[in-house]
């Protein structure tokens, strides 16, 4: 599968506040995901090591063909678009999250994920 480029983002991905992003993760993401190295998967995959990883490749998690053949390598730019509307960005994904419509909320969550998944 060829590498999929992220669409340009006017003014780039917002810098974000990792502390605010941690709160967003806890209320909107933690029921299905973890960021802890070595922790198992939940309903969604463990996000540790997310940045730079091709979509659909976390060991031991059963992904949809849509994810594993998306051509996406996770970056802040891809996450910015994906988190707005996962089912639109990767049609066929089994992620049941409606998305974060506010630009700042996505920036905050990405800032948190950059810190917590490295």
Helices and strands as residue ranges (DSSP letters): H 18-24, I 25-29, H 65-68, H 76-84, H 86-89, H 103-116
